[in-house]
């Protein structure tokens, strides 16, 4: 799916704590939430397992989401780690550790 991440009030609905849901637009122009995309990806993943044992799904999902999140936030902030850490709600040291972990620093 090709998609553009939107932070647009017109397309997002407020979550219970006033933070808007992340949405993408699919090829037919429909808004799809990040949650929907993750759910679909996991359904496909489990279907492909065909009953095979699997472990560490939590870590798998985190690493698949965290790396592009960090990459895009760094691009958005023009590699300003202070702004990025504030935007993410992370300590700057934690951000640096995660950037190194994913080869982004």
SEFIZA-3560 file (N, C-alpha, C; in Angstrom, 3 decimals):
REM SEFIZA-3560
<numar><xx>0.847</xx><yy>-1.167</yy><zz>0.000</zz><atom>N</atom></numar>
<numar><xx>0.000</xx><yy>0.000</yy><zz>0.000</zz><atom>CA</atom></numar>
<numar><xx>0.892</xx><yy>1.229</yy><zz>0.000</zz><atom>C</atom></numar>
<numar><xx>0.666</xx><yy>2.146</yy><zz>-0.912</zz><atom>N</atom></numar>
<numar><xx>1.359</xx><yy>3.419</yy><zz>-0.854</zz><atom>CA</atom></numar>
<numar><xx>0.491</xx><yy>4.351</yy><zz>-0.038</zz><atom>C</atom></numar>
<numar><xx>1.119</xx><yy>5.095</yy><zz>0.858</zz><atom>N</atom></numar>
<numar><xx>0.316</xx><yy>5.920</yy><zz>1.751</zz><atom>CA</atom></numar>
<numar><xx>1.100</xx><yy>7.139</yy><zz>2.191</zz><atom>C</atom></numar>
<numar><xx>0.375</xx><yy>8.170</yy><zz>2.532</zz><atom>N</atom></numar>
<numar><xx>0.973</xx><yy>9.393</yy><zz>3.061</zz><atom>CA</atom></numar>
<numar><xx>0.452</xx><yy>9.565</yy><zz>4.474</zz><atom>C</atom></numar>
<numar><xx>1.376</xx><yy>9.660</yy><zz>5.434</zz><atom>N</atom></numar>
<numar><xx>0.954</xx><yy>9.839</yy><zz>6.814</zz><atom>CA</atom></numar>
<numar><xx>0.362</xx><yy>11.225</yy><zz>6.981</zz><atom>C</atom></numar>
<numar><xx>-0.760</xx><yy>11.262</yy><zz>7.638</zz><atom>N</atom></numar>
<numar><xx>-1.465</xx><yy>12.526</yy><zz>7.810</zz><atom>CA</atom></numar>
<numar><xx>-1.545</xx><yy>12.916</yy><zz>9.273</zz><atom>C</atom></numar>
<numar><xx>-1.339</xx><yy>14.166</yy><zz>9.530</zz><atom>N</atom></numar>
<numar><xx>-1.588</xx><yy>14.705</yy><zz>10.857</zz><atom>CA</atom></numar>
<numar><xx>-2.592</xx><yy>15.832</yy><zz>10.669</zz><atom>C</atom></numar>
<numar><xx>-3.660</xx><yy>15.508</yy><zz>10.006</zz><atom>N</atom></numar>
<numar><xx>-4.636</xx><yy>16.495</yy><zz>9.590</zz><atom>CA</atom></numar>
<numar><xx>-5.903</xx><yy>16.344</yy><zz>10.420</zz><atom>C</atom></numar>
<numar><xx>-6.316</xx><yy>17.405</yy><zz>11.068</zz><atom>N</atom></numar>
<numar><xx>-7.510</xx><yy>17.339</yy><zz>11.910</zz><atom>CA</atom></numar>
<numar><xx>-8.757</xx><yy>16.928</yy><zz>11.134</zz><atom>C</atom></numar>
<numar><xx>-8.798</xx><yy>17.230</yy><zz>9.846</zz><atom>N</atom></numar>
<numar><xx>-9.977</xx><yy>16.891</yy><zz>9.062</zz><atom>CA</atom></numar>
<numar><xx>-10.129</xx><yy>15.392</yy><zz>8.845</zz><atom>C</atom></numar>
<numar><xx>-9.025</xx><yy>14.652</yy><zz>8.872</zz><atom>N</atom></numar>
<numar><xx>-9.087</xx><yy>13.224</yy><zz>8.602</zz><atom>CA</atom></numar>
<numar><xx>-8.931</xx><yy>12.360</yy><zz>9.835</zz><atom>C</atom></numar>
<numar><xx>-8.527</xx><yy>12.955</yy><zz>10.939</zz><atom>N</atom></numar>
<numar><xx>-8.310</xx><yy>12.141</yy><zz>12.130</zz><atom>CA</atom></numar>
<numar><xx>-9.387</xx><yy>12.411</yy><zz>13.158</zz><atom>C</atom></numar>
<numar><xx>-9.608</xx><yy>11.416</yy><zz>13.995</zz><atom>N</atom></numar>
<numar><xx>-10.562</xx><yy>11.559</yy><zz>15.074</zz><atom>CA</atom></numar>
<numar><xx>-9.820</xx><yy>11.540</yy><zz>16.389</zz><atom>C</atom></numar>
<numar><xx>-10.204</xx><yy>12.384</yy><zz>17.322</zz><atom>N</atom></numar>
<numar><xx>-9.486</xx><yy>12.444</yy><zz>18.583</zz><atom>CA</atom></numar>
<numar><xx>-9.587</xx><yy>11.134</yy><zz>19.355</zz><atom>C</atom></numar>
<numar><xx>-8.480</xx><yy>10.722</yy><zz>19.923</zz><atom>N</atom></numar>
<numar><xx>-8.483</xx><yy>9.583</yy><zz>20.836</zz><atom>CA</atom></numar>
<numar><xx>-8.965</xx><yy>10.083</yy><zz>22.182</zz><atom>C</atom></numar>
<numar><xx>-9.093</xx><yy>9.205</yy><zz>23.136</zz><atom>N</atom></numar>
<numar><xx>-9.656</xx><yy>9.583</yy><zz>24.424</zz><atom>CA</atom></numar>
<numar><xx>-8.827</xx><yy>10.630</yy><zz>25.152</zz><atom>C</atom></numar>
<numar><xx>-7.534</xx><yy>10.733</yy><zz>24.867</zz><atom>N</atom></numar>
<numar><xx>-6.700</xx><yy>11.702</yy><zz>25.572</zz><atom>CA</atom></numar>
<numar><xx>-6.303</xx><yy>12.885</yy><zz>24.689</zz><atom>C</atom></numar>
<numar><xx>-7.129</xx><yy>13.225</yy><zz>23.714</zz><atom>N</atom></numar>
<numar><xx>-6.947</xx><yy>14.365</yy><zz>22.825</zz><atom>CA</atom></numar>
<numar><xx>-5.761</xx><yy>14.239</yy><zz>21.878</zz><atom>C</atom></numar>
<numar><xx>-5.147</xx><yy>13.074</yy><zz>21.772</zz><atom>N</atom></numar>
<numar><xx>-4.109</xx><yy>12.860</yy><zz>20.777</zz><atom>CA</atom></numar>
<numar><xx>-4.780</xx><yy>12.235</yy><zz>19.566</zz><atom>C</atom></numar>
<numar><xx>-4.502</xx><yy>12.771</yy><zz>18.402</zz><atom>N</atom></numar>
<numar><xx>-5.155</xx><yy>12.271</yy><zz>17.197</zz><atom>CA</atom></numar>
<numar><xx>-4.527</xx><yy>10.969</yy><zz>16.741</zz><atom>C</atom></numar>
<numar><xx>-5.353</xx><yy>10.125</yy><zz>16.149</zz><atom>N</atom></numar>
<numar><xx>-4.877</xx><yy>8.857</yy><zz>15.604</zz><atom>CA</atom></numar>
<numar><xx>-4.097</xx><yy>9.123</yy><zz>14.331</zz><atom>C</atom></numar>
<numar><xx>-3.034</xx><yy>8.342</yy><zz>14.132</zz><atom>N</atom></numar>
<numar><xx>-2.286</xx><yy>8.440</yy><zz>12.887</zz><atom>CA</atom></numar>
<numar><xx>-3.069</xx><yy>7.752</yy><zz>11.793</zz><atom>C</atom></numar>
<numar><xx>-3.152</xx><yy>8.394</yy><zz>10.648</zz><atom>N</atom></numar>
<numar><xx>-3.888</xx><yy>7.819</yy><zz>9.537</zz><atom>CA</atom></numar>
<numar><xx>-3.054</xx><yy>7.882</yy><zz>8.269</zz><atom>C</atom></numar>
<numar><xx>-3.373</xx><yy>6.991</yy><zz>7.360</zz><atom>N</atom></numar>
<numar><xx>-2.787</xx><yy>7.005</yy><zz>6.031</zz><atom>CA</atom></numar>
<numar><xx>-3.922</xx><yy>7.016</yy><zz>5.031</zz><atom>C</atom></numar>
<numar><xx>-3.596</xx><yy>7.316</yy><zz>3.804</zz><atom>N</atom></numar>
<numar><xx>-4.591</xx><yy>7.290</yy><zz>2.743</zz><atom>CA</atom></numar>
<numar><xx>-4.164</xx><yy>6.192</yy><zz>1.777</zz><atom>C</atom></numar>
<numar><xx>-5.057</xx><yy>5.235</yy><zz>1.535</zz><atom>N</atom></numar>
<numar><xx>-4.712</xx><yy>4.156</yy><zz>0.609</zz><atom>CA</atom></numar>
<numar><xx>-4.932</xx><yy>4.593</yy><zz>-0.835</zz><atom>C</atom></numar>
<numar><xx>-4.680</xx><yy>3.703</yy><zz>-1.767</zz><atom>N</atom></numar>
<numar><xx>-4.773</xx><yy>4.037</yy><zz>-3.198</zz><atom>CA</atom></numar>
<numar><xx>-6.152</xx><yy>4.514</yy><zz>-3.629</zz><atom>C</atom></numar>
<numar><xx>-7.195</xx><yy>4.083</yy><zz>-2.944</zz><atom>N</atom></numar>
<numar><xx>-8.525</xx><yy>4.533</yy><zz>-3.316</zz><atom>CA</atom></numar>
<numar><xx>-8.953</xx><yy>5.796</yy><zz>-2.581</zz><atom>C</atom></numar>
<numar><xx>-8.034</xx><yy>6.397</yy><zz>-1.833</zz><atom>N</atom></numar>
<numar><xx>-8.324</xx><yy>7.652</yy><zz>-1.167</zz><atom>CA</atom></numar>
<numar><xx>-8.995</xx><yy>7.527</yy><zz>0.180</zz><atom>C</atom></numar>
<numar><xx>-9.121</xx><yy>6.310</yy><zz>0.685</zz><atom>N</atom></numar>
<numar><xx>-9.763</xx><yy>6.095</yy><zz>1.979</zz><atom>CA</atom></numar>
<numar><xx>-8.745</xx><yy>6.221</yy><zz>3.113</zz><atom>C</atom></numar>
<numar><xx>-9.175</xx><yy>6.811</yy><zz>4.222</zz><atom>N</atom></numar>
<numar><xx>-8.318</xx><yy>6.937</yy><zz>5.394</zz><atom>CA</atom></numar>
<numar><xx>-8.258</xx><yy>5.607</yy><zz>6.125</zz><atom>C</atom></numar>
<numar><xx>-7.052</xx><yy>5.194</yy><zz>6.490</zz><atom>N</atom></numar>
<numar><xx>-6.831</xx><yy>3.957</yy><zz>7.233</zz><atom>CA</atom></numar>
<numar><xx>-5.949</xx><yy>4.310</yy><zz>8.427</zz><atom>C</atom></numar>
<numar><xx>-6.346</xx><yy>3.898</yy><zz>9.622</zz><atom>N</atom></numar>
<numar><xx>-5.542</xx><yy>4.237</yy><zz>10.797</zz><atom>CA</atom></numar>
<numar><xx>-4.323</xx><yy>3.329</yy><zz>10.878</zz><atom>C</atom></numar>
<numar><xx>-3.321</xx><yy>3.792</yy><zz>11.601</zz><atom>N</atom></numar>
<numar><xx>-2.136</xx><yy>2.987</yy><zz>11.858</zz><atom>CA</atom></numar>
<numar><xx>-2.538</xx><yy>1.701</yy><zz>12.571</zz><atom>C</atom></numar>
<numar><xx>-3.467</xx><yy>1.827</yy><zz>13.487</zz><atom>N</atom></numar>
<numar><xx>-3.967</xx><yy>0.652</yy><zz>14.223</zz><atom>CA</atom></numar>
<numar><xx>-4.537</xx><yy>-0.390</yy><zz>13.267</zz><atom>C</atom></numar>
<numar><xx>-5.337</xx><yy>0.060</yy><zz>12.290</zz><atom>N</atom></numar>
<numar><xx>-5.906</xx><yy>-0.853</yy><zz>11.296</zz><atom>CA</atom></numar>
<numar><xx>-4.810</xx><yy>-1.533</yy><zz>10.487</zz><atom>C</atom></numar>
<numar><xx>-3.795</xx><yy>-0.769</yy><zz>10.114</zz><atom>N</atom></numar>
<numar><xx>-2.691</xx><yy>-1.312</yy><zz>9.324</zz><atom>CA</atom></numar>
<numar><xx>-1.920</xx><yy>-2.369</yy><zz>10.101</zz><atom>C</atom></numar>
<numar><xx>-1.663</xx><yy>-2.103</yy><zz>11.382</zz><atom>N</atom></numar>
<numar><xx>-0.953</xx><yy>-3.066</yy><zz>12.224</zz><atom>CA</atom></numar>
<numar><xx>-1.797</xx><yy>-4.325</yy><zz>12.394</zz><atom>C</atom></numar>
<numar><xx>-3.095</xx><yy>-4.143</yy><zz>12.636</zz><atom>N</atom></numar>
<numar><xx>-3.982</xx><yy>-5.291</yy><zz>12.799</zz><atom>CA</atom></numar>
<numar><xx>-3.985</xx><yy>-6.170</yy><zz>11.557</zz><atom>C</atom></numar>
<numar><xx>-4.080</xx><yy>-5.561</yy><zz>10.393</zz><atom>N</atom></numar>
<numar><xx>-4.083</xx><yy>-6.315</yy><zz>9.141</zz><atom>CA</atom></numar>
<numar><xx>-2.745</xx><yy>-7.028</yy><zz>8.930</zz><atom>C</atom></numar>
<numar><xx>-1.647</xx><yy>-6.340</yy><zz>9.209</zz><atom>N</atom></numar>
<numar><xx>-0.321</xx><yy>-6.949</yy><zz>9.053</zz><atom>CA</atom></numar>
<numar><xx>-0.166</xx><yy>-8.158</yy><zz>9.974</zz><atom>C</atom></numar>
<numar><xx>-0.652</xx><yy>-8.045</yy><zz>11.205</zz><atom>N</atom></numar>
<numar><xx>-0.555</xx><yy>-9.166</yy><zz>12.143</zz><atom>CA</atom></numar>
<numar><xx>-1.445</xx><yy>-10.334</yy><zz>11.722</zz><atom>C</atom></numar>
<numar><xx>-2.633</xx><yy>-10.042</yy><zz>11.227</zz><atom>N</atom></numar>
<numar><xx>-3.504</xx><yy>-11.113</yy><zz>10.735</zz><atom>CA</atom></numar>
<numar><xx>-2.822</xx><yy>-11.866</yy><zz>9.604</zz><atom>C</atom></numar>
<numar><xx>-2.217</xx><yy>-11.121</yy><zz>8.681</zz><atom>N</atom></numar>
<numar><xx>-1.504</xx><yy>-11.745</yy><zz>7.568</zz><atom>CA</atom></numar>
<numar><xx>-0.312</xx><yy>-12.559</yy><zz>8.067</zz><atom>C</atom></numar>
<numar><xx>0.420</xx><yy>-12.016</yy><zz>9.019</zz><atom>N</atom></numar>
<numar><xx>1.585</xx><yy>-12.700</yy><zz>9.593</zz><atom>CA</atom></numar>
<numar><xx>1.177</xx><yy>-14.028</yy><zz>10.223</zz><atom>C</atom></numar>
<numar><xx>0.127</xx><yy>-14.006</yy><zz>11.049</zz><atom>N</atom></numar>
<numar><xx>-0.330</xx><yy>-15.219</yy><zz>11.725</zz><atom>CA</atom></numar>
<numar><xx>-0.892</xx><yy>-16.231</yy><zz>10.723</zz><atom>C</atom></numar>
<numar><xx>-1.560</xx><yy>-15.751</yy><zz>9.687</zz><atom>N</atom></numar>
<numar><xx>-2.088</xx><yy>-16.658</yy><zz>8.668</zz><atom>CA</atom></numar>
<numar><xx>-0.956</xx><yy>-17.377</yy><zz>7.936</zz><atom>C</atom></numar>
<numar><xx>0.143</xx><yy>-16.678</yy><zz>7.700</zz><atom>N</atom></numar>
<numar><xx>1.286</xx><yy>-17.278</yy><zz>7.007</zz><atom>CA</atom></numar>
<numar><xx>2.036</xx><yy>-18.267</yy><zz>7.883</zz><atom>C</atom></numar>
<numar><xx>1.898</xx><yy>-18.156</yy><zz>9.204</zz><atom>N</atom></numar>
<numar><xx>2.578</xx><yy>-19.082</yy><zz>10.110</zz><atom>CA</atom></numar>
<numar><xx>2.029</xx><yy>-20.495</yy><zz>9.983</zz><atom>C</atom></numar>
<numar><xx>0.766</xx><yy>-20.599</yy><zz>9.643</zz><atom>N</atom></numar>
<numar><xx>0.114</xx><yy>-21.895</yy><zz>9.460</zz><atom>CA</atom></numar>
<numar><xx>0.342</xx><yy>-22.823</yy><zz>10.651</zz><atom>C</atom></numar>
<numar><xx>0.186</xx><yy>-22.270</yy><zz>11.851</zz><atom>N</atom></numar>
<numar><xx>0.303</xx><yy>-23.067</yy><zz>13.067</zz><atom>CA</atom></numar>
<numar><xx>1.717</xx><yy>-23.268</yy><zz>13.581</zz><atom>C</atom></numar>
<numar><xx>2.717</xx><yy>-22.750</yy><zz>12.891</zz><atom>N</atom></numar>
<numar><xx>4.104</xx><yy>-22.893</yy><zz>13.351</zz><atom>CA</atom></numar>
<numar><xx>4.298</xx><yy>-22.092</yy><zz>14.637</zz><atom>C</atom></numar>
<numar><xx>5.122</xx><yy>-22.590</yy><zz>15.547</zz><atom>N</atom></numar>
<numar><xx>5.360</xx><yy>-21.852</yy><zz>16.797</zz><atom>CA</atom></numar>
<numar><xx>6.098</xx><yy>-20.543</yy><zz>16.520</zz><atom>C</atom></numar>
<numar><xx>5.774</xx><yy>-19.534</yy><zz>17.295</zz><atom>N</atom></numar>
<numar><xx>6.411</xx><yy>-18.230</yy><zz>17.140</zz><atom>CA</atom></numar>
<numar><xx>6.621</xx><yy>-17.622</yy><zz>18.518</zz><atom>C</atom></numar>
<numar><xx>7.698</xx><yy>-16.868</yy><zz>18.681</zz><atom>N</atom></numar>
<numar><xx>7.972</xx><yy>-16.177</yy><zz>19.936</zz><atom>CA</atom></numar>
<numar><xx>8.376</xx><yy>-14.739</yy><zz>19.640</zz><atom>C</atom></numar>
<numar><xx>8.362</xx><yy>-13.935</yy><zz>20.651</zz><atom>N</atom></numar>
<numar><xx>8.828</xx><yy>-12.544</yy><zz>20.605</zz><atom>CA</atom></numar>
<numar><xx>8.093</xx><yy>-11.677</yy><zz>19.580</zz><atom>C</atom></numar>
<numar><xx>6.802</xx><yy>-11.885</yy><zz>19.448</zz><atom>N</atom></numar>
<numar><xx>6.003</xx><yy>-11.080</yy><zz>18.526</zz><atom>CA</atom></numar>
<numar><xx>5.984</xx><yy>-9.620</yy><zz>18.975</zz><atom>C</atom></numar>
<numar><xx>5.920</xx><yy>-9.407</yy><zz>20.269</zz><atom>N</atom></numar>
<numar><xx>5.909</xx><yy>-8.037</yy><zz>20.797</zz><atom>CA</atom></numar>
<numar><xx>7.147</xx><yy>-7.274</yy><zz>20.334</zz><atom>C</atom></numar>
<numar><xx>8.327</xx><yy>-7.874</yy><zz>20.489</zz><atom>N</atom></numar>
<numar><xx>9.570</xx><yy>-7.220</yy><zz>20.078</zz><atom>CA</atom></numar>
<numar><xx>9.619</xx><yy>-7.031</yy><zz>18.565</zz><atom>C</atom></numar>
<numar><xx>9.098</xx><yy>-7.987</yy><zz>17.818</zz><atom>N</atom></numar>
<numar><xx>9.047</xx><yy>-7.888</yy><zz>16.369</zz><atom>CA</atom></numar>
<numar><xx>8.235</xx><yy>-6.669</yy><zz>15.939</zz><atom>C</atom></numar>
<numar><xx>7.064</xx><yy>-6.521</yy><zz>16.520</zz><atom>N</atom></numar>
<numar><xx>6.195</xx><yy>-5.397</yy><zz>16.164</zz><atom>CA</atom></numar>
<numar><xx>6.842</xx><yy>-4.068</yy><zz>16.561</zz><atom>C</atom></numar>
<numar><xx>7.400</xx><yy>-4.015</yy><zz>17.766</zz><atom>N</atom></numar>
<numar><xx>8.050</xx><yy>-2.776</yy><zz>18.201</zz><atom>CA</atom></numar>
<numar><xx>9.170</xx><yy>-2.358</yy><zz>17.256</zz><atom>C</atom></numar>
<numar><xx>10.004</xx><yy>-3.302</yy><zz>16.877</zz><atom>N</atom></numar>
<numar><xx>11.127</xx><yy>-2.956</yy><zz>16.009</zz><atom>CA</atom></numar>
<numar><xx>10.659</xx><yy>-2.544</yy><zz>14.617</zz><atom>C</atom></numar>
<numar><xx>9.576</xx><yy>-3.153</yy><zz>14.143</zz><atom>N</atom></numar>
<numar><xx>9.045</xx><yy>-2.794</yy><zz>12.828</zz><atom>CA</atom></numar>
<numar><xx>8.421</xx><yy>-1.400</yy><zz>12.821</zz><atom>C</atom></numar>
<numar><xx>7.876</xx><yy>-0.967</yy><zz>13.934</zz><atom>N</atom></numar>
<numar><xx>7.219</xx><yy>0.333</yy><zz>14.011</zz><atom>CA</atom></numar>
<numar><xx>8.204</xx><yy>1.413</yy><zz>14.472</zz><atom>C</atom></numar>
<numar><xx>9.051</xx><yy>1.085</yy><zz>15.427</zz><atom>N</atom></numar>
<numar><xx>9.931</xx><yy>2.081</yy><zz>16.040</zz><atom>CA</atom></numar>
<numar><xx>10.960</xx><yy>2.653</yy><zz>15.063</zz><atom>C</atom></numar>
<numar><xx>11.564</xx><yy>1.818</yy><zz>14.245</zz><atom>N</atom></numar>
<numar><xx>12.594</xx><yy>2.295</yy><zz>13.318</zz><atom>CA</atom></numar>
<numar><xx>12.056</xx><yy>3.352</yy><zz>12.340</zz><atom>C</atom></numar>
<numar><xx>10.951</xx><yy>3.077</yy><zz>11.620</zz><atom>N</atom></numar>
<numar><xx>10.445</xx><yy>4.116</yy><zz>10.718</zz><atom>CA</atom></numar>
<numar><xx>9.912</xx><yy>5.342</yy><zz>11.456</zz><atom>C</atom></numar>
<numar><xx>9.389</xx><yy>5.137</yy><zz>12.659</zz><atom>N</atom></numar>
<numar><xx>8.935</xx><yy>6.268</yy><zz>13.474</zz><atom>CA</atom></numar>
<numar><xx>10.104</xx><yy>7.212</yy><zz>13.747</zz><atom>C</atom></numar>
<numar><xx>11.194</xx><yy>6.654</yy><zz>14.227</zz><atom>N</atom></numar>
<numar><xx>12.370</xx><yy>7.472</yy><zz>14.534</zz><atom>CA</atom></numar>
<numar><xx>12.921</xx><yy>8.137</yy><zz>13.275</zz><atom>C</atom></numar>
<numar><xx>12.978</xx><yy>7.385</yy><zz>12.204</zz><atom>N</atom></numar>
<numar><xx>13.504</xx><yy>7.924</yy><zz>10.947</zz><atom>CA</atom></numar>
<numar><xx>12.685</xx><yy>9.119</yy><zz>10.462</zz><atom>C</atom></numar>
<numar><xx>11.372</xx><yy>8.987</yy><zz>10.487</zz><atom>N</atom></numar>
<numar><xx>10.516</xx><yy>10.065</yy><zz>9.997</zz><atom>CA</atom></numar>
<numar><xx>10.516</xx><yy>11.285</yy><zz>10.920</zz><atom>C</atom></numar>
<numar><xx>10.565</xx><yy>11.050</yy><zz>12.220</zz><atom>N</atom></numar>
<numar><xx>10.632</xx><yy>12.175</yy><zz>13.160</zz><atom>CA</atom></numar>
<numar><xx>11.950</xx><yy>12.921</yy><zz>12.986</zz><atom>C</atom></numar>
<numar><xx>13.031</xx><yy>12.188</yy><zz>12.774</zz><atom>N</atom></numar>
<numar><xx>14.324</xx><yy>12.850</yy><zz>12.558</zz><atom>CA</atom></numar>
<numar><xx>14.308</xx><yy>13.666</yy><zz>11.268</zz><atom>C</atom></numar>
<numar><xx>13.679</xx><yy>13.146</yy><zz>10.231</zz><atom>N</atom></numar>
<numar><xx>13.551</xx><yy>13.911</yy><zz>8.985</zz><atom>CA</atom></numar>
<numar><xx>12.703</xx><yy>15.156</yy><zz>9.217</zz><atom>C</atom></numar>
<numar><xx>11.601</xx><yy>14.987</yy><zz>9.928</zz><atom>N</atom></numar>
<numar><xx>10.689</xx><yy>16.107</yy><zz>10.192</zz><atom>CA</atom></numar>
<numar><xx>11.377</xx><yy>17.215</yy><zz>10.974</zz><atom>C</atom></numar>
<numar><xx>12.226</xx><yy>16.836</yy><zz>11.924</zz><atom>N</atom></numar>
<numar><xx>12.918</xx><yy>17.821</yy><zz>12.756</zz><atom>CA</atom></numar>
<numar><xx>14.273</xx><yy>18.217</yy><zz>12.179</zz><atom>C</atom></numar>
<numar><xx>14.553</xx><yy>17.756</yy><zz>10.952</zz><atom>N</atom></numar>
<numar><xx>15.838</xx><yy>18.040</yy><zz>10.295</zz><atom>CA</atom></numar>
<numar><xx>17.016</xx><yy>17.623</yy><zz>11.162</zz><atom>C</atom></numar>
<numar><xx>16.890</xx><yy>16.420</yy><zz>11.734</zz><atom>N</atom></numar>
<numar><xx>17.921</xx><yy>15.797</yy><zz>12.574</zz><atom>CA</atom></numar>
<numar><xx>18.223</xx><yy>16.549</yy><zz>13.864</zz><atom>C</atom></numar>
<numar><xx>17.297</xx><yy>17.367</yy><zz>14.313</zz><atom>N</atom></numar>
<numar><xx>17.461</xx><yy>18.060</yy><zz>15.579</zz><atom>CA</atom></numar>
<numar><xx>16.997</xx><yy>17.115</yy><zz>16.695</zz><atom>C</atom></numar>
<numar><xx>17.970</xx><yy>16.548</yy><zz>17.403</zz><atom>N</atom></numar>
<numar><xx>17.656</xx><yy>15.543</yy><zz>18.415</zz><atom>CA</atom></numar>
<numar><xx>16.860</xx><yy>16.115</yy><zz>19.582</zz><atom>C</atom></numar>
<numar><xx>17.116</xx><yy>17.350</yy><zz>19.931</zz><atom>N</atom></numar>
<numar><xx>16.368</xx><yy>17.970</yy><zz>21.026</zz><atom>CA</atom></numar>
<numar><xx>14.889</xx><yy>18.092</yy><zz>20.662</zz><atom>C</atom></numar>
<numar><xx>14.614</xx><yy>18.599</yy><zz>19.451</zz><atom>N</atom></numar>
<numar><xx>13.218</xx><yy>18.710</yy><zz>19.003</zz><atom>CA</atom></numar>
<numar><xx>12.587</xx><yy>17.334</yy><zz>18.860</zz><atom>C</atom></numar>
<numar><xx>13.337</xx><yy>16.393</yy><zz>18.319</zz><atom>N</atom></numar>
<numar><xx>12.807</xx><yy>15.043</yy><zz>18.123</zz><atom>CA</atom></numar>
<numar><xx>12.475</xx><yy>14.384</yy><zz>19.459</zz><atom>C</atom></numar>
<numar><xx>13.355</xx><yy>14.544</yy><zz>20.444</zz><atom>N</atom></numar>
<numar><xx>13.099</xx><yy>13.920</yy><zz>21.745</zz><atom>CA</atom></numar>
<numar><xx>11.869</xx><yy>14.532</yy><zz>22.407</zz><atom>C</atom></numar>
<numar><xx>11.703</xx><yy>15.827</yy><zz>22.258</zz><atom>N</atom></numar>
<numar><xx>10.515</xx><yy>16.492</yy><zz>22.804</zz><atom>CA</atom></numar>
<numar><xx>9.258</xx><yy>16.000</yy><zz>22.088</zz><atom>C</atom></numar>
<numar><xx>9.341</xx><yy>15.925</yy><zz>20.776</zz><atom>N</atom></numar>
<numar><xx>8.204</xx><yy>15.493</yy><zz>19.976</zz><atom>CA</atom></numar>
<numar><xx>7.792</xx><yy>14.065</yy><zz>20.327</zz><atom>C</atom></numar>
<numar><xx>8.768</xx><yy>13.204</yy><zz>20.574</zz><atom>N</atom></numar>
<numar><xx>8.504</xx><yy>11.801</yy><zz>20.890</zz><atom>CA</atom></numar>
<numar><xx>8.183</xx><yy>11.565</yy><zz>22.365</zz><atom>C</atom></numar>
<numar><xx>8.502</xx><yy>12.540</yy><zz>23.200</zz><atom>N</atom></numar>
<numar><xx>8.307</xx><yy>12.366</yy><zz>24.636</zz><atom>CA</atom></numar>
<numar><xx>9.362</xx><yy>11.468</yy><zz>25.248</zz><atom>C</atom></numar>
<numar><xx>10.560</xx><yy>11.510</yy><zz>24.678</zz><atom>N</atom></numar>
<numar><xx>11.683</xx><yy>10.711</yy><zz>25.156</zz><atom>CA</atom></numar>
<numar><xx>12.789</xx><yy>11.606</yy><zz>25.683</zz><atom>C</atom></numar>
<numar><xx>13.564</xx><yy>11.076</yy><zz>26.601</zz><atom>N</atom></numar>
<numar><xx>14.780</xx><yy>11.735</yy><zz>27.032</zz><atom>CA</atom></numar>
<numar><xx>15.741</xx><yy>11.740</yy><zz>25.843</zz><atom>C</atom></numar>
<numar><xx>16.537</xx><yy>12.798</yy><zz>25.691</zz><atom>N</atom></numar>
<numar><xx>17.448</xx><yy>12.894</yy><zz>24.550</zz><atom>CA</atom></numar>
<numar><xx>18.442</xx><yy>11.732</yy><zz>24.532</zz><atom>C</atom></numar>
<numar><xx>18.901</xx><yy>11.302</yy><zz>25.699</zz><atom>N</atom></numar>
<numar><xx>19.817</xx><yy>10.164</yy><zz>25.776</zz><atom>CA</atom></numar>
<numar><xx>19.166</xx><yy>8.876</yy><zz>25.295</zz><atom>C</atom></numar>
<numar><xx>17.902</xx><yy>8.702</yy><zz>25.643</zz><atom>N</atom></numar>
<numar><xx>17.158</xx><yy>7.525</yy><zz>25.192</zz><atom>CA</atom></numar>
<numar><xx>16.990</xx><yy>7.558</yy><zz>23.678</zz><atom>C</atom></numar>
<numar><xx>16.699</xx><yy>8.740</yy><zz>23.147</zz><atom>N</atom></numar>
<numar><xx>16.561</xx><yy>8.882</yy><zz>21.704</zz><atom>CA</atom></numar>
<numar><xx>17.866</xx><yy>8.502</yy><zz>21.012</zz><atom>C</atom></numar>
<numar><xx>18.990</xx><yy>9.003</yy><zz>21.506</zz><atom>N</atom></numar>
<numar><xx>20.295</xx><yy>8.688</yy><zz>20.908</zz><atom>CA</atom></numar>
<numar><xx>20.561</xx><yy>7.183</yy><zz>20.940</zz><atom>C</atom></numar>
<numar><xx>20.221</xx><yy>6.547</yy><zz>22.043</zz><atom>N</atom></numar>
<numar><xx>20.412</xx><yy>5.102</yy><zz>22.188</zz><atom>CA</atom></numar>
<numar><xx>19.595</xx><yy>4.358</yy><zz>21.129</zz><atom>C</atom></numar>
<numar><xx>18.357</xx><yy>4.782</yy><zz>20.935</zz><atom>N</atom></numar>
<numar><xx>17.484</xx><yy>4.128</yy><zz>19.966</zz><atom>CA</atom></numar>
<numar><xx>17.941</xx><yy>4.412</yy><zz>18.535</zz><atom>C</atom></numar>
<numar><xx>18.418</xx><yy>5.611</yy><zz>18.273</zz><atom>N</atom></numar>
<numar><xx>18.927</xx><yy>5.935</yy><zz>16.941</zz><atom>CA</atom></numar>
<numar><xx>20.140</xx><yy>5.059</yy><zz>16.612</zz><atom>C</atom></numar>
<numar><xx>21.002</xx><yy>4.865</yy><zz>17.584</zz><atom>N</atom></numar>
<numar><xx>22.166</xx><yy>3.981</yy><zz>17.381</zz><atom>CA</atom></numar>
<numar><xx>21.713</xx><yy>2.549</yy><zz>17.164</zz><atom>C</atom></numar>
<numar><xx>20.743</xx><yy>2.106</yy><zz>17.941</zz><atom>N</atom></numar>
<numar><xx>20.227</xx><yy>0.742</yy><zz>17.853</zz><atom>CA</atom></numar>
<numar><xx>19.745</xx><yy>0.409</yy><zz>16.439</zz><atom>C</atom></numar>
<numar><xx>19.117</xx><yy>1.374</yy><zz>15.778</zz><atom>N</atom></numar>
<numar><xx>18.577</xx><yy>1.148</yy><zz>14.440</zz><atom>CA</atom></numar>
<numar><xx>19.481</xx><yy>1.670</yy><zz>13.337</zz><atom>C</atom></numar>
<numar><xx>20.708</xx><yy>2.046</yy><zz>13.690</zz><atom>N</atom></numar>
<numar><xx>21.666</xx><yy>2.505</yy><zz>12.678</zz><atom>CA</atom></numar>
<numar><xx>21.290</xx><yy>3.842</yy><zz>12.059</zz><atom>C</atom></numar>
<numar><xx>20.605</xx><yy>4.673</yy><zz>12.809</zz><atom>N</atom></numar>
<numar><xx>20.181</xx><yy>5.974</yy><zz>12.317</zz><atom>CA</atom></numar>
<numar><xx>21.058</xx><yy>7.122</yy><zz>12.796</zz><atom>C</atom></numar>
<numar><xx>22.102</xx><yy>6.776</yy><zz>13.528</zz><atom>N</atom></numar>
<numar><xx>23.012</xx><yy>7.809</yy><zz>14.051</zz><atom>CA</atom></numar>
<numar><xx>24.441</xx><yy>7.459</yy><zz>13.687</zz><atom>C</atom></numar>
//
